[in-house]
Amino acid sequence: MDDTSGLVARLRERDVSAFEVLYDRYHRLVFGIAHRILGDPAGAEDLVQSVFLKLWSAPDAYRAGNCGAWISRVARNQALDVLRSRSVRAVSEIPADLPLEGAVDDAVLARIEGDRVRDALKSLPDEQRIPIELGFFSGVTHEQIAAKLDVPLGTIKTRIRSGLRRMRSDLEARVAR
């Protein structure tokens, strides 16, 4: 039985010192994964607490094997769940700036324009669309996009610039119709 298995066995018996050792050993790993996926230090800290709360409350979830890999997978899955819940919430929330009675036309035009932009974005190839979505809708920096996609920074900037130009042409063509 390796050291980690012994710590988890002690954790099953509610040994606080075993939990502290596991936390000290893996909290930076969990934070790094969460921060890379969420791009938000506060959200990453919340996720660290969530992962270790899960470990404390359900230590039987870890059965055997590489504890670091298991904790990494739990952190990744929870971070992806957070991202999914953010996108669902963003779509389903009622907008704070509901149009006033006289501004209904403006709201309709803005919605039509938004639909056109979404359609133009969908028409882009993935190599251009994904960096644009990450940068503009997820608030990820160019450097983070390059790291996340494992593509050189200059290439990411070129793909974003080319994609935006292509979208502009597509939108101008749609307006001219």
Secondary structure, DSSP 8 states (H G I E B T S, - for coil): --HHHHHHHHHHTT-HHHHHHHHHHHHHHHHHHHHHHH--HHHHHHHHHHHHHHHHH-GGG--SS-HHHHHHHHHHHHHHHHHHHHHHHHHHS--SS---GGGHHHHHHHHHHHHHHHHHHHTS-HHHHHHHHHHHHS---HHHHHHHHT--HHHHHHHHHHHHHHHHHHHHHHHH-
